[in-house]
């Protein structure tokens, strides 16, 4: 009786191989964390903000004092400008020309004219009070010879000389004239002139 020879694994028949008899070897999983790879969140670097040096207390105090002085000076200048009347501006002008005129019945006026300010200031003296139902009316007389332009009626303070009358926009006018008119004023002057004052040479 023949003794069966042992099978050599190297010469085993391929048909004897059964699927699943050997575990399939899977490739090793790639390492998910690679120190050599930078992720997107690692690419953003926060900028370092330099530390601010605190302002010295003495510097703060100096700045506060300077700011206060500027505000005070500005407010004072604004008050001076707002409180200054056109008459003050004319009297303080560098080109002001002052004259005096006299009329009948002792009426007189001191006149200050400034071409730069384009205005004149008239202070009346010894002006008789107007009669009942009458007012003094001031006029500008154009150099062109056209019709006089009304400046307005005098107030009681203007008549007494306590407050000067200001005649503005005098360019193109040769004189200012004062007339006595019915209460409410007139459209054109009623002669004669009580006073006539030069506004230009």
KAPE-V777566 format. One record per backbone hydrogen bond with DSSP energy under -0.5 kcal/mol. CO is the residue of the C=O (numbers start at 1). NH is the residue of the N-H. If there is no record, write none. Layout:
BEGIN
CO;NH + CO;NH
END
This chain:
BEGIN
2;4 + 7;9 + 8;11 + 9;12 + 13;16 + 14;17 + 17;19 + 18;21 + 24;26 + 32;34 + 33;35 + 34;37 + 39;42 + 39;43 + 40;43 + 40;44 + 43;45 + 44;46 + 47;49 + 48;50 + 52;54 + 56;60 + 57;61 + 58;62 + 59;63 + 60;64 + 61;65 + 62;66 + 63;67 + 64;68 + 65;69 + 66;70 + 67;71 + 68;72 + 69;73 + 70;74 + 71;75 + 72;76 + 73;77 + 74;78 + 75;79 + 76;80 + 77;81 + 78;82 + 79;83 + 80;84 + 81;84 + 85;89 + 86;90 + 87;91 + 88;92 + 90;93 + 93;96 + 97;113 + 99;111 + 101;109 + 103;106 + 104;107 + 107;103 + 108;125 + 109;101 + 109;111 + 110;123 + 111;99 + 112;121 + 113;97 + 114;118 + 114;119 + 118;169 + 118;170 + 119;114 + 120;167 + 121;112 + 121;123 + 122;124 + 122;165 + 123;110 + 125;108 + 126;128 + 131;134 + 133;183 + 135;181 + 136;154 + 137;179 + 138;151 + 138;152 + 139;177 + 140;142 + 140;149 + 141;174 + 141;175 + 142;145 + 149;140 + 152;138 + 155;159 + 156;160 + 157;161 + 157;162 + 157;163 + 158;124 + 159;127 + 165;122 + 165;167 + 166;168 + 167;120 + 170;173 + 172;143 + 172;144 + 174;199 + 174;200 + 175;141 + 176;197 + 177;139 + 178;194 + 178;195 + 179;137 + 179;181 + 181;135 + 182;185 + 189;191 + 194;104 + 195;178 + 197;176
END
